[in-house]
Amino acid sequence: MYNSKLYTILQHFDKYEQNRCRKYIQSPYFNRSEELLNLFEIFIADINRPKPRSLEREEIWKKLQPKKKYDDVRFRKYCSDLLKLVEGFLAQEVYESRKIEKSIDLIDAVGKKKLEKLYESSMRSARKAITQLKERSALFYLKNYEVENKSYELAENKHERIIKKNIDSLNYNLDVFYMSEKLRFYCSAIQYKLFTKQSSNTFFFEEILKHIRNDQELMKIPAISIYYKISLIQKEPENINSYYQLKTLLEQHALEFPQLEAMNIYVYAINYCIGHINKGDQKFLNEFFELHEDLIKKEIIFVNGELSPWNFKNIVAVALRLGKYSWTENFIHSYNDRLPEAFRDNAITFNLAQVYFHQKQHDKVLEQLRNVEYEDIAYNLGSKAMLISTYYEMDEVEPLYSLLESFRTYLNRHKHDISQNRRQNHANLIKFTKRLLRIMPGDNRSIEKLKIEINETKNVTGAKWLKEKIVELEG
């Protein structure tokens, strides 16, 4: 039974959800079968044991129907019916949290029953629910439209002449929703084309862009202006002013969007920074850092309260490149408890090692990394590359040669797990580090030859560090 869909869903319920689900199943409105409630209790009792037992179908059947012979068809029907109830409970949980949708559904029900005495109160309730909505994304305008549309339908039910104000409100909210969503998907289409080199249908986009450019009132709506600026930085990456205007809008209005949408909006700005960094414009390193600082301050970067270990690693890497050593160490200690538990220990050891490496505290780097084997390939590759540099800096030649050889073996053994480019990047680090070790101080010919090779090789992990070591040999 452990592998059944029903058991798996119930395993994800905490004690509060178990109790609410129990009340749902007990309600005669949703369920009249005592057997289904008993089956639920059997599963929950097993799940709540310190060590759940291996439940067998026949054993469960004896508890459900002690006087009847096991009937597999009937048992499967019980499980299927309970699964539908549990799925209904999950849907009900979501529905209960959506006050606006409930208030709109109430208007719909009142209208269908022609309960005229409830028309005004149901409309007030819906409008109040919308005013309490903090977000001002496209969804806000859609909900406004739905409420105004219900108001229009109620007026028609009463055979009243619809007032102009309602028509204007209907059109305004529908237009804003439509334009905002079209812009959002337009930005996605541009990004999709950049990464896949394939085009997508873009009906009416140019007309919408032209309309927005000529309407200053629309440009005051964050759900429109933000995506409009995103479209500009995508189409005109050299127009840096559009980026700074977008950044200002994000600082002011990011919390007016659902968390996932807000994060996606920031990703556009972050990708813009990465594009300029890759072109050698180092001032965008600081822009990259400031965007992430804003994401942290606004708590947008935390999904379900957790910080992605890869975002954690990227923030640390950029902060260290900017020389923000104290900030980085404080960040690691302040936010490590927001990392998923499965990744936490490795993320802490690796990123603290990076801090110590930049501070040239090489003994501390070894303390962090020497006895750690990371399950995540990115962390594993990064830690080995850092150890190579650390052993070199400490003049630990024998451990370094041993590491270079074991790292080469690791890359060969994981051909299917590591991309060709990534393996080549690290293979180049191994090759050039060996060359560094063989060069004697004052051997200017060998030094120059190695410098040219590194400069002419496109992708080398630790290229900046290798070039620094060559400068030291030249000195």
ChimeraX attribute file (.defattr): number of C-alpha atoms within 10 A of each C-alpha:
attribute: neighborCount
match mode: 1-to-1
recipient: residues
	/A:1	13
	/A:2	15
	/A:3	7
	/A:4	9
	/A:5	12
	/A:6	19
	/A:7	18
	/A:8	13
	/A:9	13
	/A:10	18
	/A:11	15
	/A:12	11
	/A:13	15
	/A:14	10
	/A:15	11
	/A:16	9
	/A:17	15
	/A:18	17
	/A:19	12
	/A:20	14
	/A:21	23
	/A:22	17
	/A:23	13
	/A:24	19
	/A:25	23
	/A:26	16
	/A:27	11
	/A:28	10
	/A:29	8
	/A:30	12
	/A:31	15
	/A:32	12
	/A:33	14
	/A:34	12
	/A:35	14
	/A:36	21
	/A:37	18
	/A:38	14
	/A:39	19
	/A:40	22
	/A:41	14
	/A:42	15
	/A:43	19
	/A:44	18
	/A:45	11
	/A:46	16
	/A:47	19
	/A:48	12
	/A:49	9
	/A:50	7
	/A:51	8
	/A:52	12
	/A:53	10
	/A:54	9
	/A:55	13
	/A:56	10
	/A:57	14
	/A:58	14
	/A:59	11
	/A:60	18
	/A:61	19
	/A:62	13
	/A:63	13
	/A:64	19
	/A:65	13
	/A:66	11
	/A:67	9
	/A:68	9
	/A:69	10
	/A:70	16
	/A:71	13
	/A:72	12
	/A:73	8
	/A:74	11
	/A:75	18
	/A:76	12
	/A:77	12
	/A:78	16
	/A:79	18
	/A:80	15
	/A:81	15
	/A:82	21
	/A:83	19
	/A:84	12
	/A:85	18
	/A:86	20
	/A:87	15
	/A:88	15
	/A:89	20
	/A:90	14
	/A:91	11
	/A:92	14
	/A:93	14
	/A:94	9
	/A:95	13
	/A:96	10
	/A:97	10
	/A:98	12
	/A:99	16
	/A:100	23
	/A:101	18
	/A:102	16
	/A:103	21
	/A:104	24
	/A:105	16
	/A:106	18
	/A:107	26
	/A:108	19
	/A:109	13
	/A:110	17
	/A:111	22
	/A:112	12
	/A:113	9
	/A:114	14
	/A:115	12
	/A:116	13
	/A:117	9
	/A:118	14
	/A:119	20
	/A:120	12
	/A:121	12
	/A:122	21
	/A:123	20
	/A:124	13
	/A:125	17
	/A:126	24
	/A:127	18
	/A:128	13
	/A:129	18
	/A:130	19
	/A:131	12
	/A:132	10
	/A:133	12
	/A:134	12
	/A:135	18
	/A:136	17
	/A:137	24
	/A:138	22
	/A:139	18
	/A:140	20
	/A:141	22
	/A:142	18
	/A:143	21
	/A:144	22
	/A:145	22
	/A:146	18
	/A:147	25
	/A:148	23
	/A:149	19
	/A:150	19
	/A:151	23
	/A:152	18
	/A:153	17
	/A:154	24
	/A:155	16
	/A:156	13
	/A:157	13
	/A:158	12
	/A:159	9
	/A:160	10
	/A:161	9
	/A:162	14
	/A:163	10
	/A:164	9
	/A:165	8
	/A:166	15
	/A:167	13
	/A:168	12
	/A:169	15
	/A:170	21
	/A:171	14
	/A:172	15
	/A:173	20
	/A:174	20
	/A:175	15
	/A:176	22
	/A:177	23
	/A:178	17
	/A:179	23
	/A:180	26
	/A:181	18
	/A:182	20
	/A:183	24
	/A:184	21
	/A:185	15
	/A:186	23
	/A:187	23
	/A:188	16
	/A:189	17
	/A:190	18
	/A:191	16
	/A:192	14
	/A:193	13
	/A:194	12
	/A:195	8
	/A:196	8
	/A:197	9
	/A:198	10
	/A:199	11
	/A:200	11
	/A:201	8
	/A:202	12
	/A:203	10
	/A:204	12
	/A:205	15
	/A:206	11
	/A:207	9
	/A:208	16
	/A:209	15
	/A:210	11
	/A:211	13
	/A:212	17
	/A:213	13
	/A:214	10
	/A:215	10
	/A:216	11
	/A:217	9
	/A:218	17
	/A:219	16
	/A:220	11
	/A:221	16
	/A:222	21
	/A:223	28
	/A:224	23
	/A:225	21
	/A:226	25
	/A:227	23
	/A:228	24
	/A:229	23
	/A:230	25
	/A:231	23
	/A:232	19
	/A:233	22
	/A:234	20
	/A:235	13
	/A:236	12
	/A:237	16
	/A:238	12
	/A:239	12
	/A:240	13
	/A:241	13
	/A:242	19
	/A:243	22
	/A:244	15
	/A:245	15
	/A:246	24
	/A:247	20
	/A:248	13
	/A:249	15
	/A:250	21
	/A:251	14
	/A:252	11
	/A:253	18
	/A:254	27
	/A:255	17
	/A:256	18
	/A:257	21
	/A:258	15
	/A:259	19
	/A:260	12
	/A:261	15
	/A:262	19
	/A:263	18
	/A:264	11
	/A:265	20
	/A:266	22
	/A:267	14
	/A:268	21
	/A:269	23
	/A:270	19
	/A:271	13
	/A:272	20
	/A:273	24
	/A:274	18
	/A:275	14
	/A:276	16
	/A:277	17
	/A:278	10
	/A:279	9
	/A:280	11
	/A:281	12
	/A:282	14
	/A:283	12
	/A:284	18
	/A:285	19
	/A:286	16
	/A:287	19
	/A:288	21
	/A:289	20
	/A:290	16
	/A:291	19
	/A:292	21
	/A:293	14
	/A:294	16
	/A:295	19
	/A:296	14
	/A:297	10
	/A:298	14
	/A:299	16
	/A:300	23
	/A:301	23
	/A:302	18
	/A:303	13
	/A:304	9
	/A:305	12
	/A:306	16
	/A:307	20
	/A:308	16
	/A:309	20
	/A:310	14
	/A:311	14
	/A:312	21
	/A:313	17
	/A:314	16
	/A:315	20
	/A:316	24
	/A:317	17
	/A:318	16
	/A:319	22
	/A:320	20
	/A:321	12
	/A:322	14
	/A:323	14
	/A:324	13
	/A:325	18
	/A:326	11
	/A:327	12
	/A:328	21
	/A:329	18
	/A:330	11
	/A:331	15
	/A:332	20
	/A:333	11
	/A:334	10
	/A:335	14
	/A:336	20
	/A:337	14
	/A:338	17
	/A:339	21
	/A:340	15
	/A:341	12
	/A:342	9
	/A:343	16
	/A:344	14
	/A:345	15
	/A:346	21
	/A:347	23
	/A:348	21
	/A:349	17
	/A:350	21
	/A:351	25
	/A:352	20
	/A:353	24
	/A:354	27
	/A:355	24
	/A:356	18
	/A:357	21
	/A:358	14
	/A:359	14
	/A:360	14
	/A:361	14
	/A:362	19
	/A:363	14
	/A:364	17
	/A:365	26
	/A:366	18
	/A:367	12
	/A:368	20
	/A:369	21
	/A:370	12
	/A:371	8
	/A:372	15
	/A:373	13
	/A:374	19
	/A:375	10
	/A:376	11
	/A:377	13
	/A:378	12
	/A:379	19
	/A:380	17
	/A:381	20
	/A:382	18
	/A:383	23
	/A:384	20
	/A:385	19
	/A:386	20
	/A:387	23
	/A:388	22
	/A:389	20
	/A:390	20
	/A:391	20
	/A:392	18
	/A:393	14
	/A:394	12
	/A:395	12
	/A:396	12
	/A:397	13
	/A:398	10
	/A:399	13
	/A:400	21
	/A:401	18
	/A:402	10
	/A:403	18
	/A:404	22
	/A:405	11
	/A:406	13
	/A:407	19
	/A:408	15
	/A:409	11
	/A:410	13
	/A:411	19
	/A:412	13
	/A:413	11
	/A:414	12
	/A:415	11
	/A:416	9
	/A:417	10
	/A:418	16
	/A:419	10
	/A:420	11
	/A:421	11
	/A:422	16
	/A:423	20
	/A:424	16
	/A:425	17
	/A:426	22
	/A:427	19
	/A:428	20
	/A:429	24
	/A:430	22
	/A:431	13
	/A:432	19
	/A:433	20
	/A:434	14
	/A:435	13
	/A:436	18
	/A:437	13
	/A:438	10
	/A:439	16
	/A:440	11
	/A:441	13
	/A:442	11
	/A:443	11
	/A:444	13
	/A:445	10
	/A:446	15
	/A:447	19
	/A:448	12
	/A:449	10
	/A:450	19
	/A:451	16
	/A:452	10
	/A:453	11
	/A:454	18
	/A:455	12
	/A:456	9
	/A:457	11
	/A:458	10
	/A:459	16
	/A:460	21
	/A:461	19
	/A:462	18
	/A:463	18
	/A:464	10
	/A:465	12
	/A:466	20
	/A:467	15
	/A:468	11
	/A:469	17
	/A:470	17
	/A:471	12
	/A:472	10
	/A:473	16
	/A:474	13
	/A:475	8
